[in-house]
Amino acid sequence: MTHAILVYHRIVEGAAERFHDVTVTAFEQHLDRLLALGARRETPYGPLRLGDGRGLFISFDDATDDHALAGRLLERRGLTGLFLVPAGRLGEPGRLTPAQVSGLAAAGHVIGAHGLSHERFDRMAPTDLDRELSQPRAILSGLTGREIDWLAPPGGLCPPGLADRVAAHGYRFVRTMRWGLAGADLSGLLPALPVTSRTTPDGFSRLLAGKGMIRLARAKDMVKSVMGETLWDALRERWRR
Ligand SMILES: [Zn+2]
């Protein structure tokens, strides 16, 4: 059975300001839709399970401070999230504090790494990249009392050979921003399903079903080819602040 790995960024009160913002109202609708599809906890720290047997992860990038509320909204429904945290940026204005990350872990959520500095991995010297991989595991296992199995490269940017390097550091799962459903064994660089300010309730259901993805991916490629790789990169940098 495949796995659907949803990707959220900020969960905002009021209106969405950035492309990746999802409002609290929309987020709660998504969670209730997931419950209607039979989403439930199965094993601690493992994937949630949908009624059709597929695995499900609800992931959050960047450790913005609104993720404390996201955690509570999940807990209220008996669900858990996968919080991917730039470990060197905790406690900055607008980000979760180390204590909040410990709290999320204690409530049963899974904590993973989203780099140390949140700098992109694909333009980094190998020694810097090793630090970006090793330090988050040390910091986050200190905060959670658990091994850190998950990594999401900032911006989803994966330099060649990343999978092997990451495995050597002890990570087991690597979530990217490539659109798609992940395989049964969760090996390799895992595709995901990004949820954005543009995701309508219908769009959310389609996304989850793996439909509409090809269309979205095509649209993305088209925008990329029209505006050019450099501008696309700059835009992406802004989205992922
Ligand atoms: Zn990020």
Residues whose N, C-alpha, C, O or C-beta is under 5 A from the ligand:
A	BS01	ZN	D61 D62 P154 G155 R240
